[in-house]
Amino acid sequence: MKFGTELQAHLTPEWRQQYIEYEGLKTLLFSMYDKKQEYLEEFDLPEDPDELNAQYDHSFFEGIMSEVNRINIFFQEKETDAKNRFNKLSSEFARQLELLHYQAMGKETKDIKGKKVVAIHPARVKKLEAKIYTKFKMAFSEYYLNLILLQNYQALNYTGFRKILKKYDKVMDSKRGKKCFETNVRGTYFEKSKDVEKLIESTEKFVTNTLEKGDRNKAMQKLRVPPLSGLELKKHSTTFMSGLMTGLAISILAVVILGSAVQDKIDADGKYEGDHYPALVAFRCTFLLFLFTLLVSWNTYGWRNAGVNHILIFEIDPRNHLNYLEMLTIGMMFLFAWGCTLVLYIFSPLVTPQMRPETWPLLFFILVFCLLFLPAPIFYHRTRFWLLQRLFRIFTAPILDVRFADFFIADQLNSLSTVLLDISFVICYYTTFWNKDGLGQCSRGSLWYRVFISVLPPWFRFAQSVRRYFTTGDWFPHLLNAGKYFSSIMVVVIATVAGIFEEKGKCDKLLYCNMFIVYIVFACISTLYAYWWDIKMDWGFLDHTSTDHKNKYLRDELLYAGGKKFVYFLIMGFDLIMRCVWTINISLADWTFLHKQIVISITAVLEAFRRAVWNFIRLENEHLNNCGQFRAVRDINVRVISDAQKQNEVKDEESDDEDQKIIAAHHRSAHNTPVASPRGSRSGSVNHPPLSGSNLSLFNRKKKASESSNQV
């Protein structure tokens, strides 16, 4: 893997500006190489090549020194903070235990704020002591991860300087890079400091001896990220399972397509005279859930490759979380089970003639939701419990504070409104109208509970936005965001009223109803409102405060597709088209229920893909800018770099052949570009001007680590 990619994959988002500017230095290096080649096309190579290099590399080495000083300052500050934090955690733990001891003795004392603390009954001591231990185990666990991050910061920057200076020697045919590395990098504070390593050892000892009563295995199980060898083994087994489930799912879907082609004949042979509409809705409900799982797997893969730290953003435990392969496995496994159930349904008149075919989708529906809410610690229980906790926080809005994961999942529910309505239909049909003509009764849009369910997703986000306003005190953007979801609620209400007017005969046809015209107006306003919010607020495009105008109408930093702007413009167009898909349903007023449900199924799938694309850009913007202001500084690293990567030689980001190809490409580019006559003569000293000062703008970010750390 190229080091530039490796750096992006390992860095912490809040420290993005504090790592070595590797790509900028590499660009500067090849710019110097081009200038050198221009000179050599006109003049002879001097006896000492370094004499020529010295005329061009002033900006490069000045940039190296600037980066070293900036990284040293930032590292020293973070190291000092880590030392202070360890002292505070250990002293606070001792203070709370001492306070509890005085309370247990029946003595009144004062806490750290000077408030009186009353005595407690001795029977409660053990319970309160267990809470203190649990709280500090979590605190030291996160602190330990912070130390690993700081250790990784050392390793990444050390490796970055070694690689860029080694590349300098290779490209410029010099040894000045190695000399600079030995003189200015090796032995600097951030490279030689062992204090972080000592803090790691101290933390391990404290947790082992104090919090875990000498049980080191238990302590390290909670502290350390699983070893890399275990991760590799897990990755291989997960890859195998994901491939197996994908193959099975594709195979069963092929059987489903063949079975659907001969379904009419199967129904005739089995003498089945029922309708397939309830089964269509039940199967669509579960299919959309599995499709969303697969799309989230796609999202996770894209975030990981682009270096978007979704683990930090969603506040997920970095030791226990699903990777994209595991999510793919889950999605494909359920899709395979879904296909098997659908095959049983199709062939039910022949295979199980004594049982109604609608029983199969009902059984599968019950199985899926039982697995989701199963309280037993099996079947990815940590992930299921995490999701249920988020859903609880969403349903109790605006009582609880809103976190990023809460609003993000609530946004997903807005795209899953079809699933929620399908769930209500399945419950209605199978509990009241099964074996009767309940199809029309359970699908009428004027039913109060269907209206209530349709309003729930935008209500969740409306309540969350209002809560964010009361929490932060900022009317912008929270009240404007609440207004967006209020417009969605109004669209649902007006559409319901228009449907009631048609049912009561106040309108000959829905298309000619005045209330329907009002619905169209509100729906258009809501669509444009939501689209503008996507582009401007959620994605951070149309940034007028941008300091870099190379990405016009977008934003300064673009992570996906190599930063190709046309990809982002295509996504903007795709989002607009998908936002307007609801207009297709307008033409369904005179269609049969079957046709309507098929089109609803298609639009629901399109909305799922729109949401998946929205997820990519939304997380990218949150990763880069913390635009929602949801995150405090939580220094959690996703992957661990071993000390061996710092001490031992690692693979170069390109092989020698690749370096030669890059050099050759730059040489051809310089050769084909018209070159102005250089100053100086063949016999005299080299007088070609060095690179302009504009190249130093790569390093004019924020050299004082104190200013940068305050922003972090």
C-alpha positions in Angstrom: 0.0 0.0 0.0 1.3 3.5 -0.8 2.3 5.5 2.2 0.0 8.4 1.3 -2.9 6.0 1.4 -1.6 4.3 4.6 -1.3 7.7 6.2 -4.9 8.6 5.4 -6.2 5.3 6.6 -4.4 5.6 10.0 -4.7 9.3 10.9 -7.2 10.7 13.4 -9.6 13.1 11.8 -9.2 15.8 14.5 -5.5 15.8 14.0 -5.6 15.8 10.2 -3.7 19.1 10.0 -1.0 17.9 12.4 0.5 15.1 10.4 3.4 15.4 8.0 2.3 17.1 4.7 3.5 14.1 2.8 1.6 14.7 -0.5 2.7 18.4 -0.5 6.3 17.5 0.0 6.1 14.9 -2.8 4.5 17.4 -5.2 7.3 19.8 -4.3 9.9 17.2 -4.9 8.8 16.3 -8.4 8.4 20.0 -9.2 12.1 20.4 -8.3 12.9 17.4 -10.5 11.1 19.0 -13.5 13.1 22.3 -13.0 16.3 20.3 -12.8 15.5 18.5 -16.1 14.8 21.8 -17.8 18.2 23.0 -16.8 19.9 19.8 -18.0 18.3 20.2 -21.4 20.2 23.4 -21.9 23.4 23.0 -19.8 25.9 20.3 -18.9 25.7 18.5 -15.5 28.2 20.1 -13.2 31.0 18.0 -11.6 29.2 18.0 -8.2 25.5 17.2 -8.8 24.6 18.4 -5.3 25.7 21.9 -6.5 22.9 21.8 -9.0 20.4 20.3 -6.5 21.2 23.0 -3.9 19.7 25.6 -6.3 16.4 23.9 -6.3 15.9 22.1 -3.0 15.9 25.1 -0.6 12.1 25.2 -0.4 12.0 21.5 0.1 14.3 21.3 3.0 12.8 24.5 4.5 9.5 22.6 4.3 11.0 19.6 6.0 12.3 21.7 8.9 9.0 23.5 9.2 7.1 20.1 9.4 9.6 18.7 12.0 9.2 21.8 14.3 5.4 21.8 14.0 5.1 18.1 14.7 7.5 18.3 17.7 5.4 21.1 19.3 2.1 19.3 18.8 3.5 16.0 20.1 5.0 17.6 23.2 1.6 19.2 24.0 -0.3 16.0 23.6 2.3 14.1 25.6 2.0 16.6 28.4 -1.8 16.3 28.3 -1.5 12.5 28.5 0.7 12.7 31.6 -1.6 15.1 33.3 -4.6 12.9 32.4 -3.1 9.8 33.9 -2.4 11.6 37.2 -5.9 13.0 37.3 -7.5 9.6 36.6 -5.5 7.8 39.2 -5.9 10.5 41.9 -9.6 10.8 41.2 -10.0 7.0 41.6 -8.3 7.1 44.9 -10.3 10.1 46.0 -13.6 8.5 45.2 -12.8 5.3 47.0 -11.7 7.3 50.1 -14.9 9.3 49.9 -16.9 6.1 49.8 -14.9 4.8 52.8 -15.8 7.8 54.9 -19.4 7.6 53.9 -19.5 3.9 54.9 -18.1 4.8 58.3 -21.1 7.1 58.9 -19.0 10.3 58.7 -20.0 13.4 56.8 -17.4 14.8 54.5 -17.1 17.1 51.5 -16.5 16.3 47.8 -14.1 18.1 45.5 -16.6 21.0 45.0 -17.0 21.5 48.7 -20.5 20.1 49.0 -21.4 18.0 52.0 -21.7 14.3 51.3 -24.0 12.4 53.7 -23.3 9.0 55.1 -24.6 5.8 53.4 -25.7 2.5 54.7 -22.9 -0.2 54.7 -25.0 -2.5 52.6 -24.7 -0.1 49.6 -21.0 0.1 49.7 -20.3 -2.9 47.5 -22.7 -1.7 44.9 -21.3 1.8 44.8 -17.8 0.5 44.8 -18.6 -1.7 41.8 -19.9 1.4 39.9 -16.7 3.3 40.6 -14.6 0.4 39.3 -16.7 0.1 36.2 -16.6 3.8 35.5 -12.8 4.0 35.8 -12.3 0.8 33.8 -14.0 2.5 30.9 -12.1 5.7 31.5 -8.7 4.0 31.5 -9.8 1.9 28.4 -10.3 5.0 26.4 -7.2 6.7 27.8 -5.2 3.6 26.7 -6.5 4.0 23.2 -5.5 7.6 23.3 -1.9 6.6 24.1 -1.9 4.1 21.3 -3.0 6.9 19.0 -0.2 9.1 20.2 2.3 6.2 19.6 0.9 5.8 16.1 1.4 9.5 15.6 5.0 9.1 16.3 5.4 6.1 14.0 3.5 7.6 11.1 5.4 10.9 11.1 8.8 9.1 11.5 8.0 6.8 8.6 6.8 9.8 6.5 10.0 11.7 6.9 12.1 8.6 6.2 10.2 7.8 3.1 10.1 11.3 1.6 13.8 11.9 2.2 14.6 8.5 0.8 12.5 9.4 -2.2 14.4 12.7 -2.5 17.7 10.8 -2.8 16.3 8.5 -5.4 14.7 11.2 -7.6 17.4 13.8 -7.3 20.3 11.3 -7.4 21.7 12.7 -4.1 22.6 11.7 -0.6 21.5 15.0 1.0 18.1 13.5 2.0 19.8 10.8 4.1 22.0 13.4 5.7 19.0 15.6 6.4 17.2 12.7 8.0 20.1 11.8 10.3 20.6 15.5 11.2 17.1 16.9 11.5 14.7 14.0 12.1 16.5 11.3 13.9 17.0 12.3 17.5 14.2 14.9 17.5 11.9 14.9 20.5 8.9 13.2 18.8 11.2 10.4 17.5 13.2 9.6 20.6 10.7 10.2 23.4 9.7 7.1 25.3 7.3 8.7 27.7 4.2 7.5 25.8 5.6 3.9 26.0 6.1 4.4 29.7 2.6 5.7 30.2 1.2 2.6 28.3 3.1 0.4 30.7 1.9 2.4 33.7 -1.7 2.2 32.5 -1.4 -1.6 32.1 0.0 -2.0 35.6 -2.6 0.2 37.2 -5.5 -1.5 35.5 -4.1 -4.9 36.2 -3.1 -4.4 39.9 -5.8 -1.9 41.0 -8.9 -2.3 38.8 -8.6 -6.0 38.0 -7.1 -7.2 41.3 -3.9 -8.6 39.6 -5.7 -10.4 36.7 -3.5 -9.3 33.8 -5.3 -11.4 31.2 -8.6 -9.8 32.0 -7.0 -6.4 32.1 -5.3 -6.7 28.7 -8.5 -8.2 27.2 -10.3 -4.9 28.0 -7.4 -2.6 27.1 -5.7 -3.8 24.0 -7.0 -4.0 20.4 -6.9 -7.6 19.2 -3.5 -8.7 17.8 -3.0 -8.2 14.1 -2.6 -12.0 13.5 -6.1 -12.6 15.0 -7.5 -9.9 12.8 -6.0 -11.5 9.7 -7.4 -14.9 10.6 -10.8 -13.3 11.2 -10.6 -11.4 8.0 -9.9 -14.6 6.0 -12.8 -16.5 7.5 -15.1 -13.6 7.1 -14.1 -13.2 3.5 -14.9 -16.9 2.9 -18.3 -16.6 4.5 -19.2 -13.4 2.7 -18.3 -15.1 -0.7 -20.2 -18.2 0.2 -23.4 -16.3 1.2 -23.1 -14.1 -1.9 -23.0 -17.1 -4.1 -25.9 -18.8 -2.4 -28.0 -15.6 -2.5 -27.4 -15.1 -6.2 -28.2 -18.8 -6.9 -31.5 -18.7 -5.0 -32.5 -15.4 -6.7 -32.1 -17.1 -10.0 -34.4 -19.9 -8.8 -36.9 -17.2 -7.7 -36.9 -15.6 -11.2 -37.5 -19.0 -12.8 -40.3 -19.9 -10.4 -42.0 -16.5 -10.9 -42.0 -17.1 -14.6 -44.2 -20.3 -14.2 -46.1 -19.1 -11.1 -49.5 -18.9 -13.0 -49.1 -22.6 -14.0 -48.2 -23.6 -10.5 -51.3 -21.8 -9.1 -53.5 -23.5 -11.7 -52.0 -27.0 -11.0 -52.4 -26.4 -7.2 -55.8 -24.9 -7.6 -54.8 -21.8 -5.7 -57.3 -18.9 -6.1 -56.0 -16.4 -3.6 -54.2 -13.2 -4.4 -50.5 -12.5 -4.0 -50.7 -8.9 -2.8 -50.2 -9.5 1.0 -47.2 -11.7 0.3 -45.8 -9.1 -2.0 -45.9 -6.5 0.8 -44.5 -8.9 3.4 -41.6 -9.9 1.2 -40.9 -6.3 0.2 -40.7 -5.3 3.8 -37.9 -7.7 4.7 -36.2 -7.3 1.3 -35.7 -3.6 1.8 -34.2 -4.2 5.3 -31.7 -6.6 3.8 -31.0 -4.3 0.9 -30.2 -1.5 3.4 -27.8 -3.9 5.3 -26.0 -4.5 2.0 -25.9 -0.8 1.2 -24.5 0.0 4.7 -21.8 -2.6 4.0 -21.0 -0.7 0.8 -20.9 2.5 2.8 -18.5 1.1 5.3 -16.2 -0.2 2.6 -16.2 3.2 0.9 -15.6 5.1 4.2 -12.7 2.7 5.1 -11.0 3.1 1.7 -11.4 6.9 1.8 -10.1 7.2 5.3 -13.4 8.4 6.8 -13.3 7.5 10.5 -16.8 6.3 10.9 -15.8 4.4 14.1 -15.0 7.7 15.8 -18.0 9.6 14.3 -20.6 7.0 15.4 -18.8 6.5 18.8 -18.5 2.8 18.2 -16.2 0.6 20.4 -13.1 0.2 18.2 -12.5 -3.3 19.6 -16.0 -4.7 18.9 -17.7 -3.6 15.7 -18.7 -5.1 12.4 -16.5 -4.5 9.3 -17.9 -4.3 5.8 -17.3 -8.0 5.1 -19.3 -9.1 8.2 -22.2 -6.8 7.2 -22.0 -8.2 3.7 -22.2 -11.7 5.2 -25.3 -10.8 7.3 -27.0 -9.2 4.4 -26.4 -12.0 2.0 -27.3 -14.7 4.5 -30.7 -13.1 5.1 -31.1 -12.5 1.4 -30.5 -16.2 0.8 -33.0 -17.1 3.5 -35.5 -14.6 2.0 -35.0 -16.3 -1.4 -35.6 -19.7 0.0 -38.8 -18.6 1.7 -40.0 -17.0 -1.6 -39.3 -20.3 -3.4 -41.4 -22.1 -0.8 -44.2 -19.6 -1.3 -44.1 -19.9 -5.1 -44.2 -23.7 -5.0 -46.5 -23.9 -1.9 -49.6 -25.0 -3.9 -47.6 -28.1 -5.0 -45.3 -28.7 -2.0 -47.7 -27.8 1.0 -51.2 -27.7 -0.5 -52.7 -28.1 3.0 -51.2 -24.8 4.1 -52.1 -21.3 2.8 -49.1 -19.8 0.9 -49.3 -16.6 2.8 -48.1 -18.5 5.9 -44.5 -18.6 4.6 -43.9 -14.8 4.4 -45.5 -14.5 7.8 -43.2 -17.1 9.4 -40.2 -15.4 7.8 -41.4 -12.0 9.0 -41.7 -13.2 12.5 -38.2 -14.9 12.4 -36.5 -11.7 11.2 -37.9 -9.5 13.9 -37.4 -12.1 16.6 -33.7 -12.3 15.7 -33.5 -8.5 15.9 -35.0 -8.2 19.3 -33.6 -11.4 20.7 -32.2 -10.6 24.2 -29.7 -13.5 24.2 -26.0 -12.8 23.8 -25.8 -14.5 20.3 -25.9 -13.5 16.7 -24.0 -10.2 16.8 -25.7 -9.2 20.0 -23.4 -6.2 20.6 -24.4 -4.7 17.3 -28.1 -5.5 17.8 -28.1 -4.0 21.3 -26.3 -0.9 20.0 -28.9 -0.5 17.3 -31.8 -1.0 19.7 -30.3 1.6 22.0 -30.1 4.1 19.2 -33.7 3.3 18.2 -34.8 3.8 21.8 -33.1 7.2 21.8 -34.8 8.1 18.5 -38.3 7.1 19.7 -37.8 9.1 23.0 -36.8 12.3 21.2 -36.7 15.1 22.2 -36.2 13.9 25.8 -32.6 12.7 25.5 -29.6 14.6 24.0 -29.0 13.9 20.3 -25.8 12.2 19.2 -24.6 11.8 15.7 -25.7 8.2 15.4 -29.1 9.1 16.7 -29.9 11.6 14.0 -28.1 9.6 11.3 -30.2 6.5 11.9 -33.4 8.7 12.1 -32.5 9.9 8.6 -32.3 6.3 7.5 -35.8 5.8 8.9 -37.1 8.6 6.6 -35.9 6.5 3.7 -37.5 3.4 5.2 -41.0 4.8 5.5 -42.2 2.1 3.0 -40.9 -0.5 5.4 -42.7 1.0 8.3 -46.0 1.1 6.3 -45.5 -2.5 5.2 -45.0 -3.6 8.8 -48.3 -2.0 9.7 -50.0 -3.7 6.7 -48.6 -7.1 7.6 -49.8 -6.7 11.2 -53.2 -5.5 10.1 -53.8 -8.2 7.5 -52.6 -11.2 9.5 -54.3 -10.2 12.7 -57.7 -9.1 11.5 -58.5 -9.8 7.8 -56.6 -13.0 7.0 -58.7 -15.3 4.8 -61.0 -12.3 4.2 -61.1 -9.3 1.8 -58.8 -7.3 4.0 -56.5 -6.1 1.3 -58.3 -2.8 0.7 -59.1 -2.3 4.4 -55.5 -2.5 5.5 -54.0 -0.4 2.6 -56.2 2.7 2.7 -54.1 5.8 3.1 -56.7 7.4 5.3 -56.3 4.9 8.1 -55.3 6.8 11.2 -52.4 4.5 12.1 -51.0 4.6 8.6 -51.0 8.4 8.7 -49.4 8.2 12.2 -46.6 5.8 10.9 -46.0 8.0 7.8 -45.5 11.0 10.1 -43.2 9.3 12.6 -39.8 9.4 10.6 -40.0 13.2 9.9 -41.3 13.8 13.5 -38.2 12.1 14.9 -35.9 14.4 13.0 -38.1 17.4 13.8 -38.0 16.6 17.6 -34.2 16.0 17.4 -33.6 19.3 15.7 -35.7 21.2 18.3 -33.7 19.4 21.0 -30.5 20.4 19.4 -31.7 24.0 19.5 -32.4 23.9 23.2 -29.1 22.1 23.9 -26.9 24.5 21.9 -29.0 27.7 21.9 -28.3 28.1 18.1 -31.4 28.7 16.0 -29.3 28.2 12.9 -29.2 25.6 11.6 -31.3 23.6 14.0 -34.6 25.4 13.7 -34.3 25.6 9.9 -33.6 21.9 9.9 -36.8 21.4 12.0 -38.7 23.5 9.4 -37.5 21.1 6.7 -39.0 18.1 8.5 -42.1 20.0 9.4 -42.7 20.6 5.7 -42.5 16.8 5.2 -45.1 16.3 7.9 -47.4 18.8 6.2 -47.1 16.9 2.9 -48.2 13.7 4.6 -51.2 15.4 6.3 -52.3 17.2 3.1 -52.0 14.0 1.1 -54.2 12.2 3.6 -56.8 14.9 3.5 -56.8 14.8 -0.3 -57.4 11.0 -0.1 -60.3 11.4 2.3 -61.9 14.0 0.0 -61.7 11.5 -2.9 -63.1 8.6 -0.7 -66.1 10.7 0.3 -66.8 11.8 -3.2 -66.0 15.4 -2.8 -63.7 15.0 -5.9 -64.5 13.1 -9.0 -60.9 12.2 -9.4 -57.9 12.8 -7.2 -56.1 14.6 -10.0 -59.0 17.2 -10.2 -59.2 17.8 -6.5 -58.2 21.3 -5.1 -56.6 19.7 -2.1 -54.5 17.6 -4.4 -53.1 20.7 -6.0 -52.2 22.0 -2.6 -50.5 18.7 -2.0 -48.4 19.1 -5.2 -47.3 22.6 -4.2 -46.3 21.6 -0.7 -44.5 18.5 -2.0 -42.5 20.6 -4.5 -41.5 23.0 -1.8 -40.5 20.2 0.6 -38.5 18.5 -2.1 -36.5 21.7 -3.1 -36.0 22.5 0.6 -34.7 19.0 1.3 -32.4 19.1 -1.8 -31.0 22.5 -0.9 -30.3 21.2 2.7 -28.6 18.1 1.2 -26.3 20.1 -1.0 -25.5 23.1 1.3 -25.7 21.9 4.9 -25.4 18.1 4.9 -22.7 17.8 2.2 -21.0 21.2 2.7 -21.1 22.1 -1.0 -21.5 25.7 -2.4 -19.0 26.8 0.3 -18.6 30.6 -0.2 -16.0 30.8 2.6 -13.7 28.3 0.9 -10.0 29.3 0.9 -9.2 27.0 -2.0 -11.1 27.8 -5.2 -10.0 24.8 -7.2 -13.2 22.9 -6.3 -15.7 25.5 -7.4 -19.2 25.0 -6.1 -18.0 22.1 -3.9 -15.6 22.4 -0.9 -11.9 22.4 -0.3 -11.3 18.7 0.4 -12.8 15.8 -1.6 -11.9 12.3 -0.5 -13.8 10.0 -2.9 -12.8 9.0 -6.4 -9.4 10.7 -6.1 -11.1 14.1 -5.7 -12.6 14.1 -9.2 -15.1 16.9 -9.3 -17.3 15.5 -12.0 -18.2 12.5 -9.7 -19.5 14.9 -7.1 -21.5 16.8 -9.7 -23.0 13.6 -10.9 -24.0 12.7 -7.3 -25.7 16.1 -6.9 -27.7 15.4 -10.1 -28.5 11.9 -8.9 -29.8 13.2 -5.6 -32.1 15.7 -7.3 -33.6 13.1 -9.6 -34.1 10.6 -6.8 -35.7 13.4 -4.7 -38.3 13.8 -7.4 -39.2 10.1 -7.8 -42.4 10.7 -5.8 -43.9 12.4 -8.8 -44.2 8.9 -10.4 -46.9 8.0 -7.9 -49.1 10.9 -9.1 -49.9 8.9 -12.2 -51.1 6.0 -10.2 -54.5 7.4 -9.3 -56.4 5.1 -11.8 -54.0 2.1 -11.6 -54.8 -1.2 -10.1 -53.4 -2.1 -6.7 -50.9 -4.6 -8.2 -49.4 -2.0 -10.5 -49.3 0.6 -7.8 -47.4 -1.8 -5.4 -44.9 -2.7 -8.0 -44.1 0.9 -8.7 -43.9 1.6 -4.9 -41.4 -1.2 -4.6 -39.3 0.3 -7.4 -39.3 3.8 -5.9 -38.5 2.3 -2.4 -35.4 0.6 -3.9 -34.4 3.8 -5.6 -34.8 5.7 -2.4 -32.5 3.2 -0.6 -29.8 3.8 -3.2 -30.2 7.6 -2.9 -29.8 7.3 0.9 -26.7 5.2 0.5 -25.1 7.8 -1.8 -26.2 10.5 0.7 -24.5 8.6 3.5 -21.1 8.7 1.7 -21.0 12.4 1.3 -22.6 13.2 4.7 -20.0 11.2 6.6 -17.2 12.7 4.4 -18.3 16.2 5.4 -18.6 15.2 9.1 -15.2 13.6 9.0 -13.6 16.7 7.5 -15.4 19.5 9.1 -17.4 18.2 12.1 -20.2 20.2 10.6 -22.9 18.9 13.0 -20.7 19.8 16.0 -21.6 16.4 17.5 -18.0 15.4 18.4 -15.8 16.5 21.3 -12.2 15.5 21.0 -12.3 11.7 21.4 -8.9 10.3 20.4 -9.8 6.9 19.3 -7.8 5.1 16.6 -9.2 2.4 14.4 -6.1 0.5 13.6 -2.8 -0.1 15.5 0.7 0.4 14.1 3.2 -1.9 15.8 6.6 -0.7 17.0 8.1 -2.9 14.3 6.7 -0.6 11.7 8.7 2.3 13.3 12.0 0.4 13.9 12.2 -1.9 10.9 12.3 -1.2 7.3 8.9 -1.3 5.7 8.0 -1.6 2.0 8.5 1.5 -0.1 5.3 3.1 -1.4 6.4 2.3 -4.9 9.0 -0.1 -6.2 12.1 1.1 -7.9 10.4 0.4 -11.3 7.4 2.5 -10.3 9.7 5.3 -9.2 11.5 5.2 -12.5 8.1 5.3 -14.3 7.1 8.4 -12.3 10.5 10.1 -13.0 10.2 9.2 -16.7 6.7 10.7 -16.9 7.9 13.9 -15.3 10.9 14.0 -17.7 8.6 13.6 -20.7 6.3 16.3 -19.4 9.2 18.7 -18.9 10.7 17.7 -22.3 7.5 18.5 -24.2 6.9 21.8 -22.4 8.5 24.9 -23.9 11.3 26.1 -21.7 12.5 29.6 -21.2 16.2 30.4 -21.6 17.9 29.9 -18.3 20.1 32.4 -16.8 23.8 31.8 -16.7 26.4 30.1 -18.8 27.7 26.5 -19.4 31.1 27.2 -17.7 30.0 29.2 -14.8 28.2 28.3 -11.6 24.6 27.3 -11.7 22.5 30.5 -11.6 19.0 29.0 -12.4 16.6 30.6 -9.9 15.2 28.3 -7.2 11.6 27.5 -6.8 9.4 30.4 -6.1 8.2 31.2 -2.7 4.7 30.2 -3.7 5.7 26.6 -3.2 6.1 27.3 0.5 2.3 27.8 0.7 2.0 24.1 1.2 3.4 24.6 4.7 1.6 27.9 5.6 -1.2 26.2 7.4 -0.9 26.7 11.2 2.6 26.1 12.4 1.9 26.8 16.0 0.5 23.7 17.6 -1.2 25.6 20.3 -3.5 27.3 17.8 -4.2 24.1 16.0 -4.9 22.1 19.2 -7.4 24.8 20.3 -9.3 24.4 17.1 -9.2 20.6 17.6 
